[in-house]
Amino acid sequence: MTQHNSRSNDETEILALIERWAQAVRNQDRATIREAHDADMLMFDVPPPFLSRGLDAYMATWEPFFSMAEKPVAFHFHDIEITAGEDVAFATAVGNCVYFDPKGHRQPLQFRLTMGLRKIDGRWRVMHEHHSVPAED
C-alpha cells in the first residue's frame, strides 16, 4: 500500500469508511454499521450463517455478535491495505475482537477482513464483506 501521505483520495475515503464502521461496531451503533453497505451486499462470515445476502440479513448477524462480545466491544483493525480503481476497490485487514464462548470463557479472536467496494453516485459502498479465520486441523 502507498504511504499515507501519497494515498489517493479514494483510498483515504475507504480507510475512513472502515474506521467509521469499526467505531460503529464498538459503539453498537447499528445505523452507522449499515450506512456504507449496499442493499444487495453479500457477506461470508466465520460463525453461521455462512452466507448473508442483503442488508437485512447482514444486520441480523450483528445481534449474536453483540450478545457474545465482551463489553466494551473490541473491534479493531491493523495492516489495512486498500487497492482502489476508478469505481471498484478492495480492502484487506487483520481484525481483533473478544467474545465469550458458550461456556463463558473469554476468547480473543484474530480474524481476516476482506471488503469489496463499488463507487456508486460518487460514494464508496461495501458490496462484499468477508470475515475468516485459519482452518484448524
C-alpha positions in Angstrom: 0.0 0.0 0.0 1.2 3.5 -0.7 2.4 5.7 2.2 -0.4 7.6 4.0 0.7 11.0 2.6 0.6 9.7 -1.0 -2.7 7.8 -0.7 -5.3 8.6 -3.3 -8.5 10.4 -2.3 -10.3 7.1 -2.9 -8.0 5.1 -0.6 -8.4 7.8 2.1 -12.2 7.7 1.7 -12.2 3.9 2.0 -9.9 4.0 5.1 -12.3 6.5 6.7 -15.2 4.3 5.8 -13.6 1.3 7.5 -12.6 3.3 10.6 -16.2 4.7 10.9 -17.7 1.2 10.5 -15.3 -0.3 13.2 -16.1 2.6 15.6 -19.8 2.0 15.0 -19.4 -1.7 15.9 -17.5 -0.7 19.1 -20.4 1.6 19.9 -23.1 -1.0 18.8 -24.4 1.8 16.6 -26.5 -0.3 14.1 -27.5 2.7 11.9 -23.8 3.6 11.3 -22.8 0.0 10.8 -25.3 -0.3 7.9 -24.8 3.1 6.3 -21.9 2.3 3.9 -23.2 -1.2 3.0 -25.2 -1.7 -0.2 -28.7 -3.1 0.0 -27.7 -6.1 -2.2 -24.4 -6.8 -0.4 -23.1 -10.3 0.3 -21.2 -11.4 3.4 -19.3 -14.6 4.2 -18.8 -14.9 7.9 -17.0 -17.1 10.5 -20.0 -18.1 12.6 -23.2 -19.2 11.0 -24.8 -18.2 8.8 -22.1 -19.0 6.3 -23.6 -16.6 3.8 -25.8 -13.5 4.3 -27.3 -11.8 1.2 -28.8 -8.4 1.6 -28.6 -5.7 4.2 -31.3 -7.0 6.5 -29.6 -10.5 6.6 -26.2 -8.8 7.2 -27.6 -6.7 10.0 -29.2 -9.7 11.7 -25.7 -11.2 12.1 -24.7 -8.4 14.5 -27.2 -9.4 17.2 -25.5 -12.7 18.0 -22.1 -10.9 17.8 -23.1 -8.2 20.3 -24.7 -10.8 22.6 -21.4 -12.7 22.8 -18.9 -9.8 22.7 -17.1 -8.6 25.7 -18.2 -5.1 26.7 -17.0 -2.6 25.9 -16.9 -4.1 22.4 -13.4 -4.6 21.0 -13.3 -4.4 17.2 -10.0 -3.1 15.8 -8.1 -3.4 12.6 -4.4 -3.2 11.6 -2.4 -3.9 8.5 -5.2 -2.3 6.4 -4.3 -2.4 2.7 -6.5 -0.7 0.1 -6.4 -1.0 -3.7 -8.8 1.4 -5.5 -9.6 1.7 -9.1 -12.0 4.3 -10.6 -15.2 2.6 -9.4 -14.2 -0.7 -7.8 -11.9 -1.3 -4.8 -10.9 -3.9 -2.3 -9.5 -3.7 1.2 -7.9 -6.3 3.4 -7.0 -6.1 7.1 -6.4 -8.1 10.2 -9.0 -7.6 12.9 -9.2 -8.3 16.6 -12.3 -8.8 18.8 -13.1 -10.6 22.1 -16.1 -12.8 22.8 -17.3 -15.2 25.4 -17.7 -18.9 24.2 -20.8 -20.9 25.2 -19.0 -22.0 28.5 -18.5 -18.3 29.4 -14.7 -18.3 28.7 -13.2 -15.1 27.3 -11.8 -15.7 23.8 -9.7 -13.2 22.0 -10.1 -13.7 18.2 -7.9 -12.5 15.4 -9.6 -12.7 12.0 -9.1 -11.6 8.4 -11.3 -9.0 6.7 -11.7 -8.5 3.0 -14.1 -5.9 1.6 -15.1 -5.4 -2.0 -16.4 -1.9 -2.7 -18.0 -0.1 -5.6 -18.3 3.6 -6.1 -22.0 4.5 -6.7 -23.1 8.1 -7.3 -19.7 9.3 -6.0 -19.8 7.3 -2.8 -18.0 4.1 -1.9 -20.4 1.2 -0.9 -19.5 -2.1 0.6 -20.7 -4.8 -1.8 -19.0 -7.8 -0.2 -17.6 -8.4 3.2 -15.7 -11.5 4.2 -14.5 -12.4 7.7 -12.4 -15.5 8.0 -10.1 -17.4 10.4 -7.4 -20.0 9.5 -8.8 -23.5 9.2 -7.9 -25.7 12.2 -6.7 -29.3 12.0 
